[in-house]
């Protein structure tokens, strides 16, 4: 029924029996290698002969090309599978069956998730077995081997646990908890593809990674490294999706690069990444609770992180959904969530597991005991993707000495990448520290709010928020029906002017179900306007497209 496609080699008697005489006779072992040998990410195509079977089906025992620690599945778009996996070393005992969750609910905002699953940590294993329900073409298992390269971080874990234990006896308010940095768990070997992006932190989403809970504390750095490699190299994301990770022993790991004190946009709760931080609990907490050390570390981390951004740990907040295939709410919908929320509150998922989700009310109260004073300046933007025009900003100012912020002046500052911040607007604070301002936006860049200081109180500045100004693009054609061989005038406007000073114009002709490119050219923009001509040499239906970064417009025209 299921045929593993592995490099051909001589099989011993035990392995031949395990694979099955029918698979051998059918030529199921074929030398295919989809990913380069020698990399930490590798895969095994699986020929699914049982896709027509209703309900669950179980594969034979399958042999990975080499030892692995994490496993996930990939398949061609259009398919759907529910999947579980178990694994073991040769001659060892099996792990429990682990659910492989769909990869769509952990994804960058606005991105199309890969067709497949998130990875599950199995520990060092050589063979595996799958349970599947549904059908999909191009099924393949994808593996990561991380533990050997994460050994250098292991000596840190005991020292950090001892340091945290000494601090826990007297810590009551927010201070940065002990944390294993990216360089310490091996993150230098998986650098981000591009520079991180920054948003705002209005809430914290709690997740679980859905792997066996039988790992030891020394294995945790390798689990984090494996997830990072899978997210970046298999999913094609910029970096690991989570902002932080916490294991069942209370160890805290820095996740996505960009600064633990910054509002780094992750890929952990599709549609809400730009307004939240995401913490993953390493393990599966559907039927068992997060242990006490893990809960304490989670409370310390969230109490510190939310206080850092001027956000309370209890209560609710309304954020705007940016949509996505697995989002519970369409793009643009105001969604009210708890400040400390479960992943399932925003997306269609069972994450973070029923039992951990039931622990969230206690976590909120516990995190509030570790929260510090909400000092500093918070900054919220009504939208982070806007067309040229006014943008509504708001926030709150709190001074470290507790003095009244009533009437305190704030400057709203703007900077394009690589340049210094300069003021573009001013406002003053109300008695409760709240403030609001409307600023004009014509260029993409970052905005922040700043208090210059007044002698008695020091200067303060908010974390910047990246604002992307989307171009406003218009397209017009001189005619929608012409004789073949004639020209059609193409014109329109674009605002703001593209950085390149040009737009791209494409002419395509419909052939069957596809659009075939006929012509492509780049047209200069003068005074916000562009104009050109295209010739329709043959009869048929054509499509004219105008493209600029962030916007595309299309119109059809028919030649007779």
Secondary structure, DSSP 8 states (H G I E B T S, - for coil): -EEE--------HHHHHHH-HHHHHTT------SS-TTSSEEEEEEEETTTTS-S-EE---EEEEEEEEEEEEE--TT-EEEEEEEEE-TTS-----EEE-BGGGSS-TT----SBB--EEEEEEEEEEEEEEEE-SS-EEEEE--GGGGGGGHHHHHHHHHHHHHHHTT--S------B-HHHHTGGGG--SS---B---SEEEEEE----TT--GGGHHHHHHHHHHIIIIIS--SS-S-SEEE-TTS-EEE-SSS-TTS-B--SSSTTTGGGEEEEEESS--SSS---HHHHHHHHHHHHHHHHHTT--SSSEEEEE----TTBSS-TT-EEEEESEEEGGGTBSS-TT-HHHHHTHHHHHHHHHHH-----EEEEEES-SEEESEEEEEEEEEE-TT----TT-EEEEEEE-TTS--EEEEEEE--TTSEEEEEEEE-S-EEEEEEE---SSS--EE---EEEEEE-EEEEEES-SEE-TT-EEEEEEEEES--TTSEEEEEEEEEETTEEEEEEEEEEE-BTTEEEEEEE--SSEEEEEEEEETTEEEEEEEEE-
